[in-house]
Amino acid sequence: MKLIYAIVNNDDSHSVSSSLTKAGFFITKLASTGGFLMSGNTTFLICAEDNKVDEIISIISERSKKRKQLVPASACGGTEFCSASFPIEVTVGGATIFVTDIERFEKV
């Protein structure tokens, strides 16, 4: 069995959640924050048989797309990279996925 951690932008969270549930997977959603802009994310925890991992990753990939967004330079925390006073374009979205082995899974 595998445990999949999928960190998804909040903008894509509902679509990912709906698609995984519709495909018959049980998911746990956690609110999370992180990344360069400290923006809102959703972390999904999904336990699945080894042969279902590729299907899950495919669903997540289809439903979480990268896109460009303008953000104020102050959102970057005033780093050297973002010291200008005008908005900068950054890439947001997509998903970060980790797959780990698990010894035991119980739903009680």
C-alpha positions in Angstrom: 0.0 0.0 0.0 1.0 3.6 -0.6 0.2 6.9 1.1 0.0 9.8 -1.4 0.5 13.3 -0.1 -0.7 15.8 -2.8 -0.2 19.5 -2.1 -2.6 21.4 -4.4 -3.4 25.1 -4.9 -6.7 26.1 -3.2 -8.0 27.2 -6.7 -7.8 23.6 -7.8 -8.8 21.9 -4.6 -12.5 21.4 -5.2 -11.9 20.0 -8.7 -9.3 17.6 -7.5 -11.4 16.5 -4.5 -14.5 16.0 -6.6 -12.6 14.0 -9.3 -10.9 11.7 -6.8 -14.1 11.1 -4.9 -16.0 10.4 -8.1 -13.3 7.8 -9.1 -14.0 6.0 -5.8 -11.0 7.1 -3.7 -11.2 8.1 -0.1 -9.4 11.3 0.7 -8.5 13.4 3.7 -8.1 17.1 3.1 -5.9 19.4 5.2 -5.6 23.2 4.9 -2.0 24.1 4.4 0.1 27.1 3.6 3.5 27.3 2.0 5.6 28.0 -1.0 7.2 31.2 -2.2 4.1 33.3 -1.7 2.9 31.6 1.5 -0.4 31.1 -0.3 -3.2 28.8 0.7 -3.0 25.2 -0.4 -4.9 22.0 0.3 -2.9 18.8 1.2 -4.6 15.6 0.3 -3.8 12.3 2.0 -4.8 9.3 0.0 -4.2 5.7 0.9 -4.3 3.3 -2.1 -3.1 0.0 -3.4 0.1 0.2 -5.4 -1.6 -0.4 -8.7 -3.9 2.7 -8.2 -1.1 5.2 -7.6 -0.7 6.1 -11.3 -4.5 6.6 -11.7 -4.5 9.0 -8.7 -1.6 11.0 -9.9 -3.2 11.3 -13.3 -6.4 12.6 -11.8 -4.5 15.2 -9.7 -2.4 16.2 -12.8 -5.5 16.7 -14.9 -7.2 18.9 -12.3 -4.3 21.0 -11.0 -2.9 23.3 -13.6 0.0 25.8 -13.4 -0.9 29.3 -14.4 0.7 32.8 -14.3 -0.4 35.4 -11.8 0.7 39.0 -11.1 1.5 39.6 -7.4 2.7 42.7 -5.7 6.5 42.7 -5.1 5.8 43.1 -1.3 4.2 39.6 -1.4 7.7 38.2 -2.0 8.9 39.3 1.4 11.2 42.0 0.2 13.9 39.6 -1.1 16.6 40.8 -3.5 14.7 39.0 -6.3 11.5 41.0 -5.5 12.8 44.4 -4.5 11.0 46.3 -7.3 7.8 48.3 -6.5 5.8 47.0 -9.5 3.9 43.7 -9.7 5.8 40.6 -10.8 4.5 37.6 -12.7 4.9 34.2 -10.9 3.8 30.7 -11.7 1.2 29.3 -9.3 -0.8 26.1 -9.2 0.1 22.6 -10.2 0.7 20.0 -7.5 3.5 18.6 -5.5 3.1 14.9 -4.9 4.9 12.5 -2.5 4.3 8.7 -2.5 5.4 6.7 0.5 5.1 3.0 1.5 2.9 2.3 4.5 3.0 -0.9 6.6 -0.5 -0.8 7.8 -3.7 1.1 7.1 -6.9 0.7 9.1 -10.2 2.5 8.8 -12.1 2.1 12.1 
